[in-house]
Amino acid sequence: MKHKILVIDDEAMIRKTIRAQLEGTIYEIVEAEDGEMGIQVLDSENVLEVVVIICDVRMPKVNGVEAVAYFRQNYPLIPVTVLTGYPDVHLAVDFIKDGVVDYLVKPVKKDKLLEVVSAAVRQHKLFAKPQLMA
């Protein structure tokens, strides 16, 4: 079974690039073009199969800050990584304080993406499994 990664970004090319970078791995990409759609997708997916969320910051409708807050509150066991084209140190610190596992700046290299996703999946396995058994 492939692990699902929810990629939320309003740029189709970014979603396509992430899909290509993770092609041939154990990961299956589920896409959303903004935070609102990302929330809908996660709420409708088998949430037990989603192991990582990668979320852009600047998007229409529901932006990344709002989407990440929703995910952290409603799905605290799913690691969230922020991917942005507009780095902001203060925002990065706020995200990390709120439980985001990593803050990446576009464009991200394949090796770095795989490293971050692998670490997030390991974190998910550590924290989600005991909760499922309880």
C-alpha positions in Angstrom: 0.0 0.0 0.0 1.3 3.4 -0.9 1.4 6.2 1.6 -0.7 9.2 0.6 0.7 12.7 0.6 -1.7 15.6 0.3 -0.1 18.4 -1.8 -1.9 21.7 -1.6 -0.6 24.5 -3.9 -2.4 26.9 -6.3 0.4 26.4 -8.9 -0.3 23.4 -11.0 3.3 23.3 -12.1 4.5 22.9 -8.4 2.0 20.1 -7.8 3.2 18.4 -11.1 6.9 18.8 -10.0 6.3 17.3 -6.6 4.4 14.4 -8.2 7.3 13.9 -10.6 9.9 14.1 -7.8 8.1 11.4 -5.8 7.2 9.2 -8.7 8.4 5.6 -8.4 8.5 5.9 -4.6 6.2 4.4 -1.9 4.2 7.7 -2.0 0.9 8.4 -3.8 0.1 12.1 -4.4 -3.3 13.6 -3.8 -3.6 17.2 -5.0 -5.6 20.2 -4.1 -5.3 23.7 -5.7 -6.1 25.8 -2.6 -6.6 25.5 1.2 -10.3 25.1 0.9 -10.0 22.2 -1.5 -7.2 20.7 0.6 -9.6 20.7 3.6 -12.3 19.1 1.5 -10.0 16.5 0.1 -8.6 15.5 3.5 -12.1 15.4 5.0 -13.2 13.1 2.2 -10.1 10.8 2.0 -9.5 7.8 4.2 -7.6 9.9 6.7 -5.7 6.9 7.9 -3.9 6.7 4.6 -2.7 10.3 4.5 0.7 10.4 6.2 2.0 13.9 5.2 0.5 17.2 4.1 2.6 19.6 2.0 1.0 23.0 2.0 1.7 26.3 0.2 1.2 29.6 2.1 -0.1 32.1 -0.4 -3.3 30.7 -2.0 -6.8 32.0 -2.8 -9.9 31.2 -0.8 -8.4 29.5 2.3 -4.7 30.4 2.6 -1.9 28.2 4.0 -1.9 29.8 7.4 -5.7 29.1 7.8 -5.4 25.6 6.3 -2.4 24.6 8.5 -4.3 25.8 11.6 -7.2 23.6 10.6 -5.0 20.6 10.0 -3.1 21.0 13.2 -6.4 21.3 15.2 -8.4 18.5 13.4 -5.7 16.2 12.3 -2.8 16.7 14.8 -1.2 13.3 14.0 -0.6 14.1 10.3 2.7 15.9 9.9 2.5 19.2 7.9 5.3 20.7 5.9 5.0 24.2 4.5 6.3 24.9 1.0 6.4 28.6 0.0 7.9 30.8 -2.7 7.9 33.8 -0.3 10.1 33.0 2.7 9.3 34.8 5.9 11.4 34.1 9.0 8.7 35.2 11.5 6.0 33.1 9.7 8.4 30.1 9.6 9.0 30.4 13.4 5.2 30.7 14.0 4.6 27.6 11.9 7.3 25.6 13.7 5.9 26.7 17.1 2.4 25.5 15.9 3.8 22.0 15.1 4.7 22.2 11.4 7.5 19.8 10.9 9.4 21.7 8.2 9.4 24.9 6.2 10.7 24.7 2.7 11.3 27.4 0.1 10.5 26.9 -3.6 12.0 25.5 -5.6 12.9 22.5 -3.5 15.4 19.9 -4.7 14.3 16.3 -5.0 16.8 15.1 -2.4 15.6 17.6 0.2 11.9 16.8 -0.6 12.5 13.1 -0.1 14.4 13.7 3.1 11.7 15.9 4.6 8.9 13.5 3.5 10.7 10.5 4.8 11.2 12.2 8.2 7.6 13.2 8.3 6.4 9.7 7.5 8.6 8.3 10.3 7.1 10.8 12.7 3.6 9.9 11.6 4.4 6.2 12.2 5.7 7.0 15.7 2.8 9.0 16.9 -0.2 7.7 14.9 0.2 3.9 15.6 -0.1 4.1 19.4 -3.2 6.3 19.0 -4.8 3.8 16.6 -4.2 1.0 19.1 -5.8 2.9 22.0 
